[in-house]
Amino acid sequence: MNGRTRIRILAAADHSSDDVEHVVALGNDADPLAHSDAIASADRVELRFPNFTDGRAFSQAYLIRRRLGFTGDLRATGDVLADQLIQMERTGFSSAVLSADVDPADAQRQLDRFAAFYQGDVARDAPFRQRDRKSGNQ
């Protein structure tokens, strides 16, 4: 996708065997700005989706990437479904642990369906803004 690394799709076993030193796990009701010092020193931040209808972790991810400037692994855990992966990627998640009943191959196919977007997101500007910057137009 335009030279950018896609969100990593993980099974629960991959997540539990992942050896990372400093992990900050936030509940979906936590204010990321209140945990900015811990996030700044973290290798990975995990945000939990308690069920697929609760999207507060999307807002947390956006705040962590945009306002706090976190560049490490931002991981979605909990009730993660294949059809949420695109939005997770666009709001700043770099990896996602799939629910046990989600087939990783199906999730990858869902992710591959959308290669580019007209709108900007947390990782990149909209294509027309990139073109304007190159030409010097505002």
C-alpha positions in Angstrom: 0.0 0.0 0.0 2.0 2.9 -1.3 5.2 1.5 0.2 3.8 1.5 3.7 3.8 -1.6 5.9 0.3 -3.0 6.5 -1.1 -3.9 9.9 0.3 -7.3 11.2 -2.3 -9.9 11.7 -1.6 -12.2 14.6 -3.2 -15.3 16.1 -3.4 -15.6 19.9 -0.4 -17.9 20.0 1.7 -15.4 18.1 0.7 -12.7 20.5 1.5 -14.7 23.6 4.9 -15.8 22.3 5.9 -12.3 21.4 8.8 -11.3 23.6 8.8 -7.5 24.2 10.3 -5.8 27.2 8.1 -2.9 28.0 4.4 -3.2 27.3 1.7 -0.8 28.4 -1.8 -2.2 28.3 -4.7 0.3 28.5 -8.3 -0.4 29.1 -10.7 1.2 26.6 -11.9 3.6 29.2 -8.3 4.9 30.0 -7.2 8.4 28.9 -4.0 7.9 26.9 -2.9 11.4 27.6 -2.9 10.6 31.3 -0.5 7.7 30.6 1.8 9.7 28.3 5.0 9.0 30.3 4.4 5.3 30.3 3.5 5.3 26.6 6.7 7.3 25.7 8.9 4.6 27.2 6.9 1.6 25.9 8.0 -0.8 23.2 4.4 -1.7 22.6 1.0 -0.3 23.6 -2.0 -2.7 23.7 -5.5 -1.4 23.4 -8.4 -3.7 24.2 -11.7 -4.1 22.3 -13.9 -5.7 24.9 -16.5 -6.4 22.2 -16.8 -5.5 18.5 -19.4 -2.8 19.2 -17.1 -0.8 21.5 -14.9 1.4 19.4 -13.2 3.6 22.0 -9.9 2.0 21.3 -10.0 3.5 17.8 -10.0 7.0 19.4 -7.3 6.0 21.8 -5.1 4.8 18.9 -5.5 8.0 17.1 -4.5 10.0 20.1 -1.5 7.9 20.9 -0.2 8.2 17.3 -1.1 11.8 16.6 -0.9 13.7 19.9 1.7 11.5 21.7 3.8 10.7 18.7 4.2 7.0 19.6 6.1 5.1 16.9 6.3 1.6 18.5 3.9 -1.3 18.1 0.3 -0.3 18.7 -1.6 -3.6 19.1 -5.3 -4.3 19.1 -6.4 -7.1 21.4 -9.8 -8.5 22.5 -12.7 -9.0 20.2 -10.9 -8.2 17.0 -12.8 -9.0 13.8 -11.5 -9.1 10.2 -13.8 -6.3 9.0 -12.3 -3.9 11.6 -8.7 -4.3 10.4 -8.9 -1.5 7.8 -10.1 1.0 10.3 -7.6 -0.2 12.9 -4.8 0.4 10.4 -6.1 3.8 9.4 -6.3 5.0 13.1 -2.8 3.9 13.9 -2.7 0.3 14.9 0.3 -1.6 13.6 -0.7 -5.1 14.8 -3.9 -6.9 15.7 -4.6 -10.1 17.6 -7.5 -11.9 15.9 -10.3 -13.4 17.9 -10.0 -17.2 18.1 -12.8 -17.8 15.7 -11.4 -15.6 12.9 -9.4 -17.2 10.1 -6.2 -15.3 9.5 -6.4 -16.0 5.7 -9.9 -14.5 5.6 -8.7 -11.5 7.6 -5.8 -11.0 5.1 -8.1 -11.2 2.1 -10.4 -8.5 3.8 -7.3 -6.3 4.4 -6.1 -6.8 0.8 -9.4 -5.6 -0.7 -8.5 -2.0 -0.1 -5.2 -0.8 -1.3 -5.6 3.0 -1.2 -8.0 5.7 0.0 -9.1 9.1 -1.1 -9.2 10.4 2.5 -6.1 10.9 4.6 -5.6 9.0 7.9 -3.3 8.9 10.8 -0.3 7.7 8.7 -0.7 9.8 5.6 -2.4 12.8 4.0 -5.0 12.6 1.4 -3.5 12.1 -2.1 -4.6 15.5 -3.3 -2.8 17.2 -0.4 0.4 15.4 -1.3 0.2 16.6 -4.9 -0.4 20.2 -3.7 2.6 20.1 -1.5 4.8 18.9 -4.3 3.6 21.7 -6.7 3.7 24.3 -4.0 -0.1 25.0 -4.0 -1.9 25.4 -0.7 
